[in-house]
Amino acid sequence: MPRALYALALLDLLGGALLLGWPGAWQELAHPLAMGTVFYPVQRHGAMWFGRAGLALWAARGPARRRAALAGAWALEVPGAALLAWRTVGTGPGPWFYAGLAAFAGAVAVWLWRGASSNAIDPGDPR
């Protein structure tokens, strides 16, 4: 499980770096038909992914409770991505990306939650 958590952290770090460092590229890639240059929401999303990456690194070497917290962080992505998929219809390929992100985040959240709850006797758990 720790390797998978490191991979999730790397995914969040790379995505967060793109959204924070070059939000205009994201705008052109996902929403080429949308007007405007307000990138603050895009950068906020990148910062949230950085935070989730830190949570994944924290959960990789700890008790199962930490994976449950990470599952919650991934579950929070689902309604936001679904809303963005609905709100960005007609602006390019963005809606498909957001729908895929919602599905991926939901699957990751369920996987982490099941892994945390099935680990009732966790050697790293100080209970």
N, C-alpha and C positions, 0 to 999 in steps of 0.2 A: 504493500500500500504506500509506503513512503516514496517510492519512485514515481508512482502515479501522481502523488501530491506535488512532487517537485516538477513534474511535467505540467500540471495545472498552473503552478506558480509561474513557470516560464511562459506559458501561454498568456497569462494575465499581464506579466511584465512586458512582453513584446507588444501586445495589443494596447496596453496603457501607454507605452512609449510612443506608439504611432499616434494615438489620439491626443496625447499631451503635446508632443513635439511638432506634429505636422497635421493639425486638424483640417486644414484646407485640402489636403490630399484625400482625407476621408470624405469630405463634402463632394469632391469631384468624382470619387470612385463610387460612392453609394447613392448620392443624390444629385446627379449632374443637371437635372431639370429644375432643381429648387433654387430660388433666388435668395440672396442674402449672404452675409459674411459674419454672422454672429456665431463664434466658435466656443463661447463659454460652456454651453451644455455638453458639447463634444469633449472638451477638456475635463469637465467635471466627471464625465463617464470614465475617461482614462484614469483619473485620480482614484476613482472607486475601484477600478481594476487593480491598480497598484496596492491599494489597501487589502483587497481580497488575496493578492499574491502573498502579502505578508502574513495573512491569516493562514494560508496554505502551508507556508514554511513553518509557522508556529505549530500547526496541527500535525506535521509530518513526524515530529519527534515527541509526541505526547500521548496522553490517554485518549480513549475513544470519545470522551466528551468534547475534545477539541474538533474532531471530525464532524460532530453534530453541529457545532457552531459554524463550521465551514459550509456544511449542507444548508444551513439557514441563509448564509451569505449568497450562495448560488441560487437558492430559491427566490431571493429578492429580485434577481435578474429577470425572472420569468414574466411577471405582469408588466414590468417596464418595457421589455423587448416586444411583448405582444402589443402593447399600446403604440409603440413606435412603428411596428409593422403596419398597423391599421392607419395611423396618421400620415404615413409617408407614401401611401399608394399613389402612383403616378409620377413619382419624382426620380425614377431610375430603378436600379436593382436593389435598393435599400430595403424595401419591404420583405423581399425573399431572404436577405441576410438576417434581418431582425426576427423573422419567423423561425429561421434555422437556429438563431442564437437562443430564442425562447425554448425551443425543443431540446437543444443541447444542454442548456442550463438546468432544465427540469430533469433530464436524465442524470446529469452529474449530481444534482441535489438528492435524488432518490438513491443513487449508488452510494453516496457518502452516508446518507442517513441509515441505509440498511447495513453498511459496513460498521457504523458506530453502534447500532443497536444489537447487531449479532455478536459483537465483541463484549459480551457481558463480563467475561473474565479476561481482562486485558492486563498483560504483564506490566505495562507501564502505568497502570491506573493505581494511585496510592490508596484506594479504598480499603 
